[in-house]
């Protein structure tokens, strides 16, 4: 079973291909995805790499976490599942009544 890794503090020039190449040195890379800002189309500076085995992923973490890449020290660790988003924000949702006065 493979393991998904979080990779942070990436240079904004990084691409899926260059990130995959950096991790391929430590084993078989099954997927790579740098997260892009939907408005600007620019990298958000982090992404995910999936390695084909837990051993390869552990090796990549130990060798690349804190390693310099294009002038920045990468953060590499095991990806955690995304937590569910909470309602609220911007005053939408929640379904509750506001008691701020009114008409």
SERO-4910 file (N, C-alpha, C, O; in steps of 0.05 Angstrom, whole numbers):
BEGIN
 pado doro    nc1    nc2    nc3   cac1   cac2   cac3    cc1    cc2    cc3    oc1    oc2    oc3
  Unk    A     17    -24      0      0      0      0     18     25      0     37     26     15
  Unk    A     11     44    -16     27     69    -18     21     88      4      2     84     19
  Unk    A     37    109      5     33    129     25     33    156     13     50    162     -4
  Unk    A     14    173     21     13    200     10     28    219     28     26    218     53
  Unk    A     45    236     16     61    255     31     53    283     25     46    290      3
  Unk    A     54    300     46     50    329     44     78    341     39     97    334     52
  Unk    A     80    359     20    105    372     14    100    402     14     85    413     -2
  Unk    A    112    416     33    107    445     36    132    461     32    154    450     29
  Unk    A    129    487     32    150    507     29    164    503      1    188    506     -1
  Unk    A    147    497    -19    158    494    -46    163    521    -59    148    540    -54
  Unk    A    183    522    -76    186    547    -92    163    550   -111    152    529   -120
  Unk    A    155    574   -118    132    578   -135    138    569   -164    119    568   -180
  Unk    A    163    564   -170    170    555   -197    167    524   -200    170    514   -222
  Unk    A    162    510   -178    160    481   -179    136    473   -195    115    486   -195
  Unk    A    139    450   -209    117    439   -225    113    410   -215    130    399   -201
  Unk    A     91    398   -224     86    370   -217    109    353   -227    118    334   -213
  Unk    A    119    358   -251    141    342   -262    167    345   -246    179    325   -240
  Unk    A    174    369   -239    200    373   -224    198    361   -196    217    350   -185
  Unk    A    174    364   -184    170    352   -157    171    322   -158    184    309   -142
  Unk    A    158    310   -178    159    281   -182    187    271   -186    195    250   -176
  Unk    A    203    286   -202    231    278   -207    247    278   -181    264    261   -177
  Unk    A    242    298   -164    257    300   -138    251    275   -121    269    266   -107
  Unk    A    226    266   -121    219    243   -104    225    216   -118    228    196   -104
  Unk    A    227    215   -144    233    190   -158    259    178   -151    263    154   -153
  Unk    A    278    194   -141    304    184   -131    300    164   -108    318    148   -103
  Unk    A    278    166    -94    274    150    -70    254    127    -74    248    112    -55
  Unk    A    244    124    -99    225    102   -104    205    109   -126    208    130   -139
  Unk    A    186     92   -129    166     96   -149    144    116   -140    131    112   -120
  Unk    A    141    137   -156    121    158   -150     96    151   -166     97    148   -190
  Unk    A     73    148   -151     49    141   -165     32    165   -172     16    164   -191
  Unk    A     35    187   -158     20    212   -165     34    236   -152     47    234   -132
  Unk    A     30    259   -166     41    284   -156     20    306   -162      9    307   -184
  Unk    A     15    323   -143     -3    345   -147      5    369   -131      4    369   -106
  Unk    A     13    391   -145     19    416   -132     -7    432   -132    -21    433   -152
  Unk    A    -15    443   -109    -40    457   -106    -37    485   -117    -19    500   -110
  Unk    A    -55    492   -135    -54    518   -149    -77    536   -139    -98    527   -132
  Unk    A    -71    562   -138    -91    582   -131   -110    584   -155   -101    589   -178
  Unk    A   -136    582   -150   -155    582   -173   -158    609   -186   -165    611   -209
  Unk    A   -153    631   -171   -156    658   -182   -131    666   -198   -133    676   -220
  Unk    A   -107    662   -186    -83    672   -199    -70    650   -217    -54    657   -235
  Unk    A    -77    625   -212    -64    603   -228    -36    597   -218    -22    581   -231
  Unk    A    -27    610   -197     -1    606   -186      0    585   -164    -21    580   -151
  Unk    A     22    572   -161     25    552   -140     20    564   -112     27    587   -107
  Unk    A      7    548    -95      4    557    -67     28    550    -50     29    557    -26
  Unk    A     48    537    -61     72    531    -47     72    504    -32     90    499    -16
  Unk    A     51    488    -38     51    461    -26     38    442    -45     24    450    -64
  Unk    A     42    416    -39     30    396    -56     31    369    -43     37    366    -19
  Unk    A     24    348    -58     23    321    -48     37    302    -67     35    305    -92
  Unk    A     52    283    -56     65    263    -72     57    236    -60     58    232    -36
  Unk    A     50    217    -77     43    190    -68     65    171    -78     70    169   -102
  Unk    A     76    157    -59     97    137    -64     84    109    -64     63    105    -51
  Unk    A     96     90    -79     83     64    -82     85     46    -57     70     27    -54
  Unk    A    104     52    -39    106     36    -15    112     53      9    123     75      7
  Unk    A    105     43     33    110     57     58    140     61     62    148     82     72
  Unk    A    155     41     55    184     42     59    197     65     42    214     80     52
  Unk    A    188     67     17    198     88     -1    190    116     10    206    134     10
  Unk    A    165    117     20    155    143     31    171    151     55    179    174     58
  Unk    A    177    132     73    192    138     97    221    147     90    231    165    103
  Unk    A    232    134     70    259    142     61    259    170     50    277    186     55
  Unk    A    239    176     34    237    203     22    233    224     44    245    246     43
  Unk    A    217    219     64    213    237     86    239    242    100    247    265    105
  Unk    A    254    221    107    279    224    122    300    239    106    316    254    118
  Unk    A    300    236     80    321    249     64    313    278     55    330    295     52
  Unk    A    287    283     51    279    308     39    267    328     58    267    352     52
  Unk    A    258    320     82    247    339    101    269    357    111    289    349    123
  Unk    A    266    383    105    286    403    112    308    407     91    325    424     94
  Unk    A    307    391     70    327    393     49    323    418     32    300    425     25
  Unk    A    344    432     24    341    455      7    334    447    -22    344    428    -33
  Unk    A    315    462    -33    308    458    -61    301    485    -73    281    498    -65
  Unk    A    316    494    -92    313    520   -105    311    543    -85    293    560    -88
  Unk    A    328    542    -65    330    564    -46    311    562    -23    310    581     -6
  Unk    A    295    541    -21    277    538      2    280    510     14    286    491      0
  Unk    A    276    508     40    278    483     54    250    470     54    232    480     67
  Unk    A    248    447     41    222    433     39    214    422     66    230    414     82
  Unk    A    188    421     69    175    406     91    162    382     79    145    384     62
  Unk    A    170    358     89    158    334     79    150    316    102    166    310    119
  Unk    A    124    309    103    115    290    123     91    275    112     80    281     91
  Unk    A     81    256    128     58    240    120     34    258    119     28    274    137
  Unk    A     19    256     97     -5    273     94    -27    263    113    -30    239    118
  Unk    A    -41    282    125    -63    276    143    -89    279    127    -90    295    108
  Unk    A   -110    264    134   -135    267    120   -146    295    124   -142    307    145
  Unk    A   -159    306    103   -171    332    105   -193    333    125   -211    315    125
  Unk    A   -193    352    143   -213    355    163   -238    367    151   -236    385    133
  Unk    A   -262    359    160   -286    371    148   -287    401    155   -280    409    177
  Unk    A   -297    416    136   -299    445    140   -323    451    157   -344    437    156
  Unk    A   -320    471    174   -341    480    191   -357    501    177   -347    516    160
  Unk    A   -382    503    184   -399    524    172   -390    551    182   -373    553    199
  Unk    A   -402    572    172   -395    599    181   -377    612    161   -375    604    138
  Unk    A   -364    633    169   -347    648    152   -364    665    133   -383    656    121
  Unk    A   -356    689    130   -370    709    113   -400    712    120   -414    724    104
  Unk    A   -408    703    143   -436    707    151   -456    689    137   -480    693    141
  Unk    A   -447    670    121   -466    652    108   -470    627    124   -453    620    141
  Unk    A   -491    614    120   -496    588    132   -502    590    162   -506    612    172
  Unk    A   -503    568    174   -508    567    203   -538    564    208   -545    551    228
  Unk    A   -555    575    192   -584    571    194   -596    584    219   -620    582    224
  Unk    A   -580    598    234   -590    611    258   -601    638    253   -597    650    232
  Unk    A   -616    648    272   -628    675    270   -609    695    282   -595    689    302
  Unk    A   -609    718    271   -593    740    282   -611    757    299   -633    765    291
  Unk    A   -602    763    323   -618    780    341   -605    808    343   -603    819    365
  Unk    A   -597    818    321   -585    845    320   -605    867    318   -598    890    310
  Unk    A   -629    861    323   -649    882    319   -662    878    292   -659    856    281
  Unk    A   -674    897    282   -686    894    256   -712    910    254   -715    930    268
  Unk    A   -729    900    239   -753    916    234   -776    907    251   -798    918    248
***
